[in-house]
Amino acid sequence: MKLQDKVAVITGAGSGMGKEMALLFGREGAKLVLADITQASLD
């Protein structure tokens, strides 16, 4: 796990590149802080 014990803050995490980055960083072990303009996108 390349990103274990790291924290990533990702804006626009509900769709597009932000979503893909969140999924990838999560798989690599990062702790995530996600933000998007709508809560429904993050659910």
C-alpha positions as CSV (number, residue, x, y, z in Angstrom):
1,M,0.0,0.0,0.0
2,K,1.8,3.0,-1.3
3,L,-0.3,5.7,0.5
4,Q,-0.7,4.0,3.9
5,D,-0.5,6.6,6.7
6,K,-1.0,9.5,4.2
7,V,-4.0,11.8,4.0
8,A,-5.5,13.0,0.7
9,V,-7.9,15.9,0.4
10,I,-9.8,15.6,-2.8
11,T,-12.3,18.2,-4.1
12,G,-14.8,17.3,-6.8
13,A,-14.8,13.8,-5.4
14,G,-18.4,13.0,-6.5
15,S,-17.7,12.5,-10.2
16,G,-15.1,12.5,-12.9
17,M,-11.4,12.6,-12.2
18,G,-12.0,13.5,-8.5
19,K,-14.0,10.3,-8.0
20,E,-11.4,8.2,-9.8
21,M,-8.6,9.7,-7.7
22,A,-10.6,9.0,-4.5
23,L,-11.2,5.4,-5.4
24,L,-7.5,4.9,-6.4
25,F,-6.1,6.6,-3.3
26,G,-8.5,4.6,-1.1
27,R,-7.4,1.4,-2.6
28,E,-3.8,2.4,-2.0
29,G,-4.5,2.9,1.7
30,A,-4.8,6.7,2.1
31,K,-7.2,8.3,4.6
32,L,-9.5,10.5,2.6
33,V,-11.1,13.9,3.1
34,L,-13.7,14.2,0.3
35,A,-15.6,17.3,-0.9
36,D,-18.1,18.0,-3.6
37,I,-20.7,20.7,-4.3
38,T,-23.5,18.3,-3.4
39,Q,-23.7,15.7,-0.6
40,A,-25.6,13.2,-2.9
41,S,-22.6,12.9,-5.2
42,L,-20.4,11.8,-2.4
43,D,-22.9,9.2,-1.1
